[in-house]
Amino acid sequence: MAQGAQRPQQPDARENGQLVGERGRRPCRDAPLPPAFAVTEQGGAETGAGDQPGRGVHDVLFGGHLQEGADLLPQRSHLIEIVLRRSAPVGQRVRVQTVFRQKRGQGGRVGQHVAAELTEHWGLAEPALVGHDIGGGIVARAHLVERVPVRRLVLLNAALLGPWNTPFTEHQQRHPDVYRTMPADIFGDLIAARFRTATHRPMAQETADGYLAPWAGRDGQQRWLDQVTAVSHEDTREAVARLGEITVPTLVLWGEQDEWLAPATSDRIAAAIPGAVQETLPGAGHFAPEDDPRGTAKALLRFFA
Protein backbone atom coordinates (compact mmCIF):
# COMPACT_ATOMS: atom_id res chain seq x y z
CA MET A 1 0.00 0.00 0.00
CA ALA A 2 1.40 3.39 -0.94
CA GLN A 3 2.57 5.59 1.91
CA GLY A 4 -0.25 7.78 3.16
CA ALA A 5 -2.95 5.71 1.49
CA GLN A 6 -6.03 5.02 3.58
CA ARG A 7 -6.94 1.43 4.34
CA PRO A 8 -10.42 0.66 2.98
CA GLN A 9 -13.03 0.34 5.70
CA GLN A 10 -13.97 -3.31 6.14
CA PRO A 11 -17.32 -4.49 7.49
CA ASP A 12 -17.47 -5.69 11.05
CA ALA A 13 -17.76 -9.35 11.90
CA ARG A 14 -19.06 -10.47 15.27
CA GLU A 15 -18.80 -13.67 17.23
CA ASN A 16 -20.48 -13.90 20.62
CA GLY A 17 -21.16 -10.18 20.35
CA GLN A 18 -17.48 -9.28 19.97
CA LEU A 19 -15.78 -7.83 16.95
CA VAL A 20 -13.57 -10.39 15.24
CA GLY A 21 -12.61 -8.83 11.95
CA GLU A 22 -11.45 -5.22 11.98
CA ARG A 23 -7.84 -4.45 12.75
CA GLY A 24 -7.05 -1.91 15.42
CA ARG A 25 -10.01 -2.81 17.64
CA ARG A 26 -8.28 -5.71 19.46
CA PRO A 27 -11.03 -8.33 18.97
CA CYS A 28 -8.66 -11.18 19.81
CA ARG A 29 -7.34 -9.82 23.10
CA ASP A 30 -8.91 -12.69 25.08
CA ALA A 31 -7.85 -15.49 22.73
CA PRO A 32 -5.48 -17.85 24.61
CA LEU A 33 -2.28 -19.01 22.97
CA PRO A 34 -2.86 -22.68 22.08
CA PRO A 35 -0.37 -25.20 23.48
CA ALA A 36 2.27 -26.79 21.29
CA PHE A 37 2.70 -30.53 20.99
CA ALA A 38 5.79 -32.66 20.61
CA VAL A 39 5.93 -36.13 19.09
CA THR A 40 7.33 -38.80 21.40
CA GLU A 41 9.38 -41.85 20.47
CA GLN A 42 6.32 -44.01 21.10
CA GLY A 43 4.42 -42.09 18.42
CA GLY A 44 2.25 -40.19 20.86
CA ALA A 45 2.00 -36.46 21.30
CA GLU A 46 2.83 -34.56 24.45
CA THR A 47 1.02 -31.27 24.77
CA GLY A 48 2.84 -28.53 26.63
CA ALA A 49 0.77 -25.86 28.31
CA GLY A 50 2.17 -22.35 28.32
CA ASP A 51 4.69 -22.85 25.52
CA GLN A 52 5.92 -19.43 24.51
CA PRO A 53 6.34 -18.37 20.87
CA GLY A 54 9.81 -18.43 19.41
CA ARG A 55 11.21 -21.10 21.74
CA GLY A 56 11.84 -24.01 19.41
CA VAL A 57 8.18 -24.17 18.38
CA HIS A 58 6.92 -24.13 14.79
CA ASP A 59 3.92 -21.78 14.90
CA VAL A 60 1.45 -22.47 12.09
CA LEU A 61 -1.72 -20.50 11.36
CA PHE A 62 -4.02 -22.54 9.12
CA GLY A 63 -6.62 -20.96 6.85
CA GLY A 64 -9.29 -23.22 5.42
CA HIS A 65 -12.84 -23.19 4.17
CA LEU A 66 -14.79 -23.11 7.42
CA GLN A 67 -18.21 -21.51 7.69
CA GLU A 68 -19.87 -19.73 10.57
CA GLY A 69 -21.97 -22.19 12.50
CA ALA A 70 -19.88 -25.19 11.44
CA ASP A 71 -17.90 -27.22 13.95
CA LEU A 72 -14.49 -28.66 13.12
CA LEU A 73 -14.65 -30.31 9.76
CA PRO A 74 -12.93 -33.63 9.07
CA GLN A 75 -10.26 -31.91 6.99
CA ARG A 76 -8.91 -29.99 9.96
CA SER A 77 -9.03 -33.11 12.09
CA HIS A 78 -7.07 -35.14 9.56
CA LEU A 79 -4.50 -32.51 8.72
CA ILE A 80 -3.84 -31.02 12.13
CA GLU A 81 -5.17 -32.98 15.05
CA ILE A 82 -4.07 -36.40 13.81
CA VAL A 83 -1.68 -36.39 10.88
CA LEU A 84 0.71 -33.61 11.86
CA ARG A 85 1.08 -35.16 15.28
CA ARG A 86 1.86 -38.59 13.87
CA SER A 87 4.13 -37.36 11.10
CA ALA A 88 6.27 -34.79 12.91
CA PRO A 89 9.85 -35.86 13.65
CA VAL A 90 10.40 -37.04 17.22
CA GLY A 91 10.84 -34.08 19.52
CA GLN A 92 9.75 -31.47 16.98
CA ARG A 93 7.36 -29.02 18.61
CA VAL A 94 4.46 -27.72 16.58
CA ARG A 95 1.63 -25.38 17.49
CA VAL A 96 -1.23 -25.13 14.98
CA GLN A 97 -4.27 -22.90 15.16
CA THR A 98 -7.08 -22.61 12.64
CA VAL A 99 -8.04 -18.97 12.70
CA PHE A 100 -9.95 -18.21 9.54
CA ARG A 101 -13.71 -18.53 9.52
CA GLN A 102 -15.83 -17.11 6.77
CA LYS A 103 -18.49 -14.68 7.93
CA ARG A 104 -21.84 -14.03 6.35
CA GLY A 105 -21.64 -11.54 3.52
CA GLN A 106 -17.97 -10.72 3.99
CA GLY A 107 -16.07 -13.12 1.76
CA GLY A 108 -12.56 -14.04 2.76
CA ARG A 109 -11.40 -10.62 3.92
CA VAL A 110 -12.21 -11.03 7.59
CA GLY A 111 -9.70 -13.85 7.93
CA GLN A 112 -6.74 -11.69 6.94
CA HIS A 113 -7.53 -9.27 9.77
CA VAL A 114 -7.90 -12.09 12.29
CA ALA A 115 -4.54 -13.50 11.21
CA ALA A 116 -2.89 -10.11 11.69
CA GLU A 117 -4.46 -9.55 15.09
CA LEU A 118 -3.69 -13.01 16.46
CA THR A 119 -0.10 -12.76 15.26
CA GLU A 120 0.29 -9.49 17.14
CA HIS A 121 -1.69 -10.58 20.21
CA TRP A 122 0.22 -13.84 20.68
CA GLY A 123 3.57 -12.25 19.95
CA LEU A 124 4.31 -14.56 17.03
CA ALA A 125 7.33 -13.07 15.33
CA GLU A 126 7.11 -15.01 12.07
CA PRO A 127 4.51 -17.80 11.96
CA ALA A 128 4.06 -20.09 8.98
CA LEU A 129 0.82 -19.45 7.11
CA VAL A 130 -0.92 -22.38 5.40
CA GLY A 131 -3.96 -21.71 3.25
CA HIS A 132 -6.25 -24.25 1.59
CA ASP A 133 -8.94 -23.30 -0.97
CA ILE A 134 -10.14 -19.76 -0.13
CA GLY A 135 -7.73 -19.93 2.80
CA GLY A 136 -4.96 -19.61 0.20
CA GLY A 137 -6.33 -16.24 -0.84
CA ILE A 138 -6.72 -15.27 2.81
CA VAL A 139 -3.13 -16.03 3.82
CA ALA A 140 -1.78 -14.30 0.71
CA ARG A 141 -3.78 -11.19 1.58
CA ALA A 142 -2.75 -11.41 5.23
CA HIS A 143 0.91 -11.33 4.23
CA LEU A 144 0.78 -8.93 1.28
CA VAL A 145 -2.01 -6.56 2.31
CA GLU A 146 -2.04 -6.75 6.11
CA ARG A 147 1.74 -7.16 6.13
CA VAL A 148 1.72 -10.10 8.52
CA PRO A 149 5.38 -11.13 8.80
CA VAL A 150 5.76 -14.83 8.07
CA ARG A 151 8.54 -17.39 8.14
CA ARG A 152 7.08 -19.59 5.42
CA LEU A 153 3.98 -19.58 3.24
CA VAL A 154 2.07 -22.60 1.92
CA LEU A 155 -0.63 -22.40 -0.75
CA LEU A 156 -2.53 -25.70 -0.83
CA ASN A 157 -4.98 -26.13 -3.73
CA ALA A 158 -5.43 -22.40 -3.29
CA ALA A 159 -8.30 -20.29 -4.60
CA LEU A 160 -6.09 -17.36 -5.51
CA LEU A 161 -5.83 -16.71 -9.25
CA GLY A 162 -9.20 -15.57 -10.53
CA PRO A 163 -11.62 -16.53 -11.71
CA TRP A 164 -11.50 -19.40 -9.22
CA ASN A 165 -15.18 -20.04 -8.60
CA THR A 166 -16.43 -23.27 -10.13
CA PRO A 167 -19.34 -23.22 -12.63
CA PHE A 168 -21.62 -24.62 -9.92
CA THR A 169 -20.70 -21.79 -7.54
CA GLU A 170 -21.19 -19.19 -10.26
CA HIS A 171 -24.62 -20.60 -11.08
CA GLN A 172 -25.64 -20.35 -7.42
CA GLN A 173 -24.40 -16.75 -7.31
CA ARG A 174 -26.47 -15.84 -10.37
CA HIS A 175 -29.60 -17.54 -9.03
CA PRO A 176 -29.39 -17.48 -5.22
CA ASP A 177 -33.16 -17.25 -4.70
CA VAL A 178 -33.67 -20.46 -6.68
CA TYR A 179 -31.30 -22.33 -4.38
CA ARG A 180 -32.56 -20.67 -1.19
CA THR A 181 -36.15 -21.67 -1.89
CA MET A 182 -35.36 -25.16 -3.17
CA PRO A 183 -36.71 -27.98 -0.97
CA ALA A 184 -34.02 -28.73 1.61
CA ASP A 185 -33.81 -32.44 0.77
CA ILE A 186 -33.27 -31.73 -2.93
CA PHE A 187 -30.65 -29.12 -2.07
CA GLY A 188 -28.96 -31.62 0.21
CA ASP A 189 -28.72 -34.13 -2.64
CA LEU A 190 -27.03 -31.49 -4.83
CA ILE A 191 -24.46 -30.64 -2.17
CA ALA A 192 -23.75 -34.30 -1.44
CA ALA A 193 -23.06 -34.90 -5.13
CA ARG A 194 -20.82 -31.84 -5.18
CA PHE A 195 -18.72 -33.04 -2.24
CA ARG A 196 -18.15 -36.36 -3.96
CA THR A 197 -16.03 -34.48 -6.52
CA ALA A 198 -13.83 -32.85 -3.83
CA THR A 199 -11.68 -35.96 -3.45
CA HIS A 200 -10.20 -38.30 -6.02
CA ARG A 201 -10.85 -41.37 -3.90
CA PRO A 202 -14.35 -41.93 -2.52
CA MET A 203 -14.80 -40.52 0.97
CA ALA A 204 -15.79 -42.85 3.74
CA GLN A 205 -19.45 -42.30 4.56
CA GLU A 206 -18.59 -41.12 8.05
CA THR A 207 -16.21 -38.52 6.64
CA ALA A 208 -18.73 -37.33 4.05
CA ASP A 209 -21.38 -37.05 6.76
CA GLY A 210 -19.02 -34.85 8.74
CA TYR A 211 -18.65 -32.45 5.84
CA LEU A 212 -22.34 -32.40 5.04
CA ALA A 213 -23.67 -32.02 8.59
CA PRO A 214 -23.29 -28.18 8.77
CA TRP A 215 -25.36 -27.79 5.59
CA ALA A 216 -28.23 -30.09 6.60
CA GLY A 217 -31.80 -28.85 6.77
CA ARG A 218 -33.17 -25.41 6.00
CA ASP A 219 -30.70 -23.57 8.26
CA GLY A 220 -27.74 -25.37 6.74
CA GLN A 221 -29.02 -24.58 3.28
CA GLN A 222 -29.08 -20.87 4.10
CA ARG A 223 -25.59 -21.03 5.63
CA TRP A 224 -24.28 -22.64 2.46
CA LEU A 225 -25.81 -19.91 0.28
CA ASP A 226 -24.49 -17.23 2.64
CA GLN A 227 -21.05 -18.66 2.03
CA VAL A 228 -21.46 -18.94 -1.73
CA THR A 229 -22.73 -15.39 -2.18
CA ALA A 230 -19.90 -14.02 0.00
CA VAL A 231 -16.95 -15.15 -2.13
CA SER A 232 -15.58 -13.49 -5.23
CA HIS A 233 -12.27 -13.63 -7.03
CA GLU A 234 -12.22 -9.84 -6.60
CA ASP A 235 -11.27 -10.58 -2.97
CA THR A 236 -7.90 -11.90 -4.13
CA ARG A 237 -7.18 -9.49 -6.98
CA GLU A 238 -4.97 -7.18 -4.89
CA ALA A 239 -2.91 -10.07 -3.53
CA VAL A 240 -2.48 -11.59 -6.99
CA ALA A 241 -1.13 -8.29 -8.31
CA ARG A 242 1.54 -8.39 -5.59
CA LEU A 243 2.62 -12.03 -5.68
CA GLY A 244 5.95 -10.94 -7.14
CA GLU A 245 6.66 -9.10 -3.87
CA ILE A 246 6.78 -12.32 -1.84
CA THR A 247 10.32 -12.97 -0.62
CA VAL A 248 9.71 -15.64 2.03
CA PRO A 249 10.05 -19.35 1.16
CA THR A 250 6.79 -20.45 -0.43
CA LEU A 251 5.43 -23.92 -1.17
CA VAL A 252 2.69 -24.38 -3.77
CA LEU A 253 1.19 -27.78 -2.94
CA TRP A 254 -1.52 -29.29 -5.14
CA GLY A 255 -3.56 -32.43 -5.52
CA GLU A 256 -2.75 -33.83 -8.95
CA GLN A 257 -6.37 -34.88 -9.52
CA ASP A 258 -8.05 -31.63 -8.43
CA GLU A 259 -11.39 -31.27 -10.26
CA TRP A 260 -12.26 -27.92 -8.69
CA LEU A 261 -9.07 -25.97 -9.44
CA ALA A 262 -7.05 -27.31 -12.35
CA PRO A 263 -3.55 -28.48 -11.38
CA ALA A 264 -2.14 -26.15 -14.06
CA THR A 265 -3.15 -23.33 -11.73
CA SER A 266 -0.33 -24.34 -9.42
CA ASP A 267 2.14 -23.77 -12.28
CA ARG A 268 0.87 -20.22 -12.72
CA ILE A 269 0.98 -19.44 -9.01
CA ALA A 270 4.49 -20.85 -8.63
CA ALA A 271 5.69 -18.89 -11.67
CA ALA A 272 4.35 -15.66 -10.17
CA ILE A 273 6.19 -16.04 -6.83
CA PRO A 274 9.98 -15.66 -6.90
CA GLY A 275 11.70 -18.83 -5.75
CA ALA A 276 8.48 -20.73 -5.02
CA VAL A 277 8.76 -24.49 -4.58
CA GLN A 278 6.12 -26.60 -6.28
CA GLU A 279 4.98 -30.06 -5.24
CA THR A 280 2.10 -32.26 -6.32
CA LEU A 281 0.31 -35.03 -4.47
CA PRO A 282 -0.41 -37.94 -6.84
CA GLY A 283 -3.84 -39.45 -6.43
CA ALA A 284 -5.16 -36.47 -4.45
CA GLY A 285 -8.03 -34.19 -5.43
CA HIS A 286 -9.03 -30.72 -4.25
CA PHE A 287 -9.39 -31.89 -0.66
CA ALA A 288 -5.85 -33.21 -0.77
CA PRO A 289 -5.61 -33.70 3.01
CA GLU A 290 -8.52 -36.15 2.77
CA ASP A 291 -7.11 -38.12 -0.15
CA ASP A 292 -3.56 -38.17 1.17
CA PRO A 293 -3.40 -36.86 4.75
CA ARG A 294 0.03 -38.28 5.49
CA GLY A 295 1.52 -37.10 2.21
CA THR A 296 0.12 -33.62 2.83
CA ALA A 297 1.44 -33.47 6.38
CA LYS A 298 4.86 -34.79 5.41
CA ALA A 299 5.17 -32.21 2.62
CA LEU A 300 4.35 -29.46 5.13
CA LEU A 301 6.76 -30.71 7.76
CA ARG A 302 9.58 -31.06 5.24
CA PHE A 303 8.98 -27.50 4.20
CA PHE A 304 8.81 -26.21 7.80
CA ALA A 305 12.06 -27.93 8.82
C-alpha positions as CSV (number, residue, x, y, z in Angstrom):
1,M,0.0,0.0,0.0
2,A,1.4,3.4,-0.9
3,Q,2.6,5.6,1.9
4,G,-0.3,7.8,3.2
5,A,-2.9,5.7,1.5
6,Q,-6.0,5.0,3.6
7,R,-6.9,1.4,4.3
8,P,-10.4,0.7,3.0
9,Q,-13.0,0.3,5.7
10,Q,-14.0,-3.3,6.1
11,P,-17.3,-4.5,7.5
12,D,-17.5,-5.7,11.1
13,A,-17.8,-9.4,11.9
14,R,-19.1,-10.5,15.3
15,E,-18.8,-13.7,17.2
16,N,-20.5,-13.9,20.6
17,G,-21.2,-10.2,20.4
18,Q,-17.5,-9.3,20.0
19,L,-15.8,-7.8,17.0
20,V,-13.6,-10.4,15.2
21,G,-12.6,-8.8,12.0
22,E,-11.4,-5.2,12.0
23,R,-7.8,-4.5,12.8
24,G,-7.1,-1.9,15.4
25,R,-10.0,-2.8,17.6
26,R,-8.3,-5.7,19.5
27,P,-11.0,-8.3,19.0
28,C,-8.7,-11.2,19.8
29,R,-7.3,-9.8,23.1
30,D,-8.9,-12.7,25.1
31,A,-7.8,-15.5,22.7
32,P,-5.5,-17.8,24.6
33,L,-2.3,-19.0,23.0
34,P,-2.9,-22.7,22.1
35,P,-0.4,-25.2,23.5
36,A,2.3,-26.8,21.3
37,F,2.7,-30.5,21.0
38,A,5.8,-32.7,20.6
39,V,5.9,-36.1,19.1
40,T,7.3,-38.8,21.4
41,E,9.4,-41.9,20.5
42,Q,6.3,-44.0,21.1
43,G,4.4,-42.1,18.4
44,G,2.2,-40.2,20.9
45,A,2.0,-36.5,21.3
46,E,2.8,-34.6,24.5
47,T,1.0,-31.3,24.8
48,G,2.8,-28.5,26.6
49,A,0.8,-25.9,28.3
50,G,2.2,-22.4,28.3
51,D,4.7,-22.8,25.5
52,Q,5.9,-19.4,24.5
53,P,6.3,-18.4,20.9
54,G,9.8,-18.4,19.4
55,R,11.2,-21.1,21.7
56,G,11.8,-24.0,19.4
57,V,8.2,-24.2,18.4
58,H,6.9,-24.1,14.8
59,D,3.9,-21.8,14.9
60,V,1.4,-22.5,12.1
61,L,-1.7,-20.5,11.4
62,F,-4.0,-22.5,9.1
63,G,-6.6,-21.0,6.8
64,G,-9.3,-23.2,5.4
65,H,-12.8,-23.2,4.2
66,L,-14.8,-23.1,7.4
67,Q,-18.2,-21.5,7.7
68,E,-19.9,-19.7,10.6
69,G,-22.0,-22.2,12.5
70,A,-19.9,-25.2,11.4
71,D,-17.9,-27.2,14.0
72,L,-14.5,-28.7,13.1
73,L,-14.7,-30.3,9.8
74,P,-12.9,-33.6,9.1
75,Q,-10.3,-31.9,7.0
76,R,-8.9,-30.0,10.0
77,S,-9.0,-33.1,12.1
78,H,-7.1,-35.1,9.6
79,L,-4.5,-32.5,8.7
80,I,-3.8,-31.0,12.1
81,E,-5.2,-33.0,15.0
82,I,-4.1,-36.4,13.8
83,V,-1.7,-36.4,10.9
84,L,0.7,-33.6,11.9
85,R,1.1,-35.2,15.3
86,R,1.9,-38.6,13.9
87,S,4.1,-37.4,11.1
88,A,6.3,-34.8,12.9
89,P,9.9,-35.9,13.7
90,V,10.4,-37.0,17.2
91,G,10.8,-34.1,19.5
92,Q,9.8,-31.5,17.0
93,R,7.4,-29.0,18.6
94,V,4.5,-27.7,16.6
95,R,1.6,-25.4,17.5
96,V,-1.2,-25.1,15.0
97,Q,-4.3,-22.9,15.2
98,T,-7.1,-22.6,12.6
99,V,-8.0,-19.0,12.7
100,F,-9.9,-18.2,9.5
101,R,-13.7,-18.5,9.5
102,Q,-15.8,-17.1,6.8
103,K,-18.5,-14.7,7.9
104,R,-21.8,-14.0,6.4
105,G,-21.6,-11.5,3.5
106,Q,-18.0,-10.7,4.0
107,G,-16.1,-13.1,1.8
108,G,-12.6,-14.0,2.8
109,R,-11.4,-10.6,3.9
110,V,-12.2,-11.0,7.6
111,G,-9.7,-13.9,7.9
112,Q,-6.7,-11.7,6.9
113,H,-7.5,-9.3,9.8
114,V,-7.9,-12.1,12.3
115,A,-4.5,-13.5,11.2
116,A,-2.9,-10.1,11.7
117,E,-4.5,-9.6,15.1
118,L,-3.7,-13.0,16.5
119,T,-0.1,-12.8,15.3
120,E,0.3,-9.5,17.1
121,H,-1.7,-10.6,20.2
122,W,0.2,-13.8,20.7
123,G,3.6,-12.3,19.9
124,L,4.3,-14.6,17.0
125,A,7.3,-13.1,15.3
126,E,7.1,-15.0,12.1
127,P,4.5,-17.8,12.0
128,A,4.1,-20.1,9.0
129,L,0.8,-19.5,7.1
130,V,-0.9,-22.4,5.4
131,G,-4.0,-21.7,3.3
132,H,-6.3,-24.3,1.6
133,D,-8.9,-23.3,-1.0
134,I,-10.1,-19.8,-0.1
135,G,-7.7,-19.9,2.8
136,G,-5.0,-19.6,0.2
137,G,-6.3,-16.2,-0.8
138,I,-6.7,-15.3,2.8
139,V,-3.1,-16.0,3.8
140,A,-1.8,-14.3,0.7
141,R,-3.8,-11.2,1.6
142,A,-2.8,-11.4,5.2
143,H,0.9,-11.3,4.2
144,L,0.8,-8.9,1.3
145,V,-2.0,-6.6,2.3
146,E,-2.0,-6.7,6.1
147,R,1.7,-7.2,6.1
148,V,1.7,-10.1,8.5
149,P,5.4,-11.1,8.8
150,V,5.8,-14.8,8.1
151,R,8.5,-17.4,8.1
152,R,7.1,-19.6,5.4
153,L,4.0,-19.6,3.2
154,V,2.1,-22.6,1.9
155,L,-0.6,-22.4,-0.8
156,L,-2.5,-25.7,-0.8
157,N,-5.0,-26.1,-3.7
158,A,-5.4,-22.4,-3.3
159,A,-8.3,-20.3,-4.6
160,L,-6.1,-17.4,-5.5
161,L,-5.8,-16.7,-9.2
162,G,-9.2,-15.6,-10.5
163,P,-11.6,-16.5,-11.7
164,W,-11.5,-19.4,-9.2
165,N,-15.2,-20.0,-8.6
166,T,-16.4,-23.3,-10.1
167,P,-19.3,-23.2,-12.6
168,F,-21.6,-24.6,-9.9
169,T,-20.7,-21.8,-7.5
170,E,-21.2,-19.2,-10.3
171,H,-24.6,-20.6,-11.1
172,Q,-25.6,-20.4,-7.4
173,Q,-24.4,-16.8,-7.3
174,R,-26.5,-15.8,-10.4
175,H,-29.6,-17.5,-9.0
176,P,-29.4,-17.5,-5.2
177,D,-33.2,-17.2,-4.7
178,V,-33.7,-20.5,-6.7
179,Y,-31.3,-22.3,-4.4
180,R,-32.6,-20.7,-1.2
181,T,-36.1,-21.7,-1.9
182,M,-35.4,-25.2,-3.2
183,P,-36.7,-28.0,-1.0
184,A,-34.0,-28.7,1.6
185,D,-33.8,-32.4,0.8
186,I,-33.3,-31.7,-2.9
187,F,-30.7,-29.1,-2.1
188,G,-29.0,-31.6,0.2
189,D,-28.7,-34.1,-2.6
190,L,-27.0,-31.5,-4.8
191,I,-24.5,-30.6,-2.2
192,A,-23.7,-34.3,-1.4
193,A,-23.1,-34.9,-5.1
194,R,-20.8,-31.8,-5.2
195,F,-18.7,-33.0,-2.2
196,R,-18.2,-36.4,-4.0
197,T,-16.0,-34.5,-6.5
198,A,-13.8,-32.9,-3.8
199,T,-11.7,-36.0,-3.4
200,H,-10.2,-38.3,-6.0
201,R,-10.9,-41.4,-3.9
202,P,-14.4,-41.9,-2.5
203,M,-14.8,-40.5,1.0
204,A,-15.8,-42.9,3.7
205,Q,-19.4,-42.3,4.6
206,E,-18.6,-41.1,8.1
207,T,-16.2,-38.5,6.6
208,A,-18.7,-37.3,4.1
209,D,-21.4,-37.1,6.8
210,G,-19.0,-34.8,8.7
211,Y,-18.6,-32.5,5.8
212,L,-22.3,-32.4,5.0
213,A,-23.7,-32.0,8.6
214,P,-23.3,-28.2,8.8
215,W,-25.4,-27.8,5.6
216,A,-28.2,-30.1,6.6
217,G,-31.8,-28.8,6.8
218,R,-33.2,-25.4,6.0
219,D,-30.7,-23.6,8.3
220,G,-27.7,-25.4,6.7
221,Q,-29.0,-24.6,3.3
222,Q,-29.1,-20.9,4.1
223,R,-25.6,-21.0,5.6
224,W,-24.3,-22.6,2.5
225,L,-25.8,-19.9,0.3
226,D,-24.5,-17.2,2.6
227,Q,-21.0,-18.7,2.0
228,V,-21.5,-18.9,-1.7
229,T,-22.7,-15.4,-2.2
230,A,-19.9,-14.0,0.0
231,V,-16.9,-15.1,-2.1
232,S,-15.6,-13.5,-5.2
233,H,-12.3,-13.6,-7.0
234,E,-12.2,-9.8,-6.6
235,D,-11.3,-10.6,-3.0
236,T,-7.9,-11.9,-4.1
237,R,-7.2,-9.5,-7.0
238,E,-5.0,-7.2,-4.9
239,A,-2.9,-10.1,-3.5
240,V,-2.5,-11.6,-7.0
241,A,-1.1,-8.3,-8.3
242,R,1.5,-8.4,-5.6
243,L,2.6,-12.0,-5.7
244,G,6.0,-10.9,-7.1
245,E,6.7,-9.1,-3.9
246,I,6.8,-12.3,-1.8
247,T,10.3,-13.0,-0.6
248,V,9.7,-15.6,2.0
249,P,10.1,-19.4,1.2
250,T,6.8,-20.4,-0.4
251,L,5.4,-23.9,-1.2
252,V,2.7,-24.4,-3.8
253,L,1.2,-27.8,-2.9
254,W,-1.5,-29.3,-5.1
255,G,-3.6,-32.4,-5.5
256,E,-2.7,-33.8,-9.0
257,Q,-6.4,-34.9,-9.5
258,D,-8.1,-31.6,-8.4
259,E,-11.4,-31.3,-10.3
260,W,-12.3,-27.9,-8.7
261,L,-9.1,-26.0,-9.4
262,A,-7.0,-27.3,-12.4
263,P,-3.5,-28.5,-11.4
264,A,-2.1,-26.2,-14.1
265,T,-3.2,-23.3,-11.7
266,S,-0.3,-24.3,-9.4
267,D,2.1,-23.8,-12.3
268,R,0.9,-20.2,-12.7
269,I,1.0,-19.4,-9.0
270,A,4.5,-20.9,-8.6
271,A,5.7,-18.9,-11.7
272,A,4.4,-15.7,-10.2
273,I,6.2,-16.0,-6.8
274,P,10.0,-15.7,-6.9
275,G,11.7,-18.8,-5.8
276,A,8.5,-20.7,-5.0
277,V,8.8,-24.5,-4.6
278,Q,6.1,-26.6,-6.3
279,E,5.0,-30.1,-5.2
280,T,2.1,-32.3,-6.3
281,L,0.3,-35.0,-4.5
282,P,-0.4,-37.9,-6.8
283,G,-3.8,-39.4,-6.4
284,A,-5.2,-36.5,-4.5
285,G,-8.0,-34.2,-5.4
286,H,-9.0,-30.7,-4.2
287,F,-9.4,-31.9,-0.7
288,A,-5.8,-33.2,-0.8
289,P,-5.6,-33.7,3.0
290,E,-8.5,-36.1,2.8
291,D,-7.1,-38.1,-0.2
292,D,-3.6,-38.2,1.2
293,P,-3.4,-36.9,4.8
294,R,0.0,-38.3,5.5
295,G,1.5,-37.1,2.2
296,T,0.1,-33.6,2.8
297,A,1.4,-33.5,6.4
298,K,4.9,-34.8,5.4
299,A,5.2,-32.2,2.6
300,L,4.3,-29.5,5.1
301,L,6.8,-30.7,7.8
302,R,9.6,-31.1,5.2
303,F,9.0,-27.5,4.2
304,F,8.8,-26.2,7.8
305,A,12.1,-27.9,8.8
